[in-house]
Amino acid sequence: DTANQVNPSTTSASSTDSRGLRIQIGSFTMLENAQYALRDAEKIGARGEIIKKDIRGTVYYRVIIGQNLTEDEAQKMLATLADEGISGILYTEEN
């Protein structure tokens, strides 16, 4: 059933949203926990990656899904994730 898959469509030419957004669904100090979160997202069709980030000497593994999304696409993806019990926040490289 593809109705539950997270797969944002491309935007129309009339869209004025800028691209570049992604969604962070978790940040963990243990890689194994990040891997579990990514697997959960992949079960509903989301594609993502784990990004290792050192913040003041503590290593975090961020689970990031989507790529180069418009704000509209990201909001739709957040809603789909929420329907599946997965929370997320908008993410840019500056995060």
Summary of the structure (lengths in Angstrom):
residues: 95
radius of gyration: 13.6
end to end distance: 33.7
largest distance: 44.5
contacts: 259
relative contact order: 0.29
helix: 31%
strand: 33%
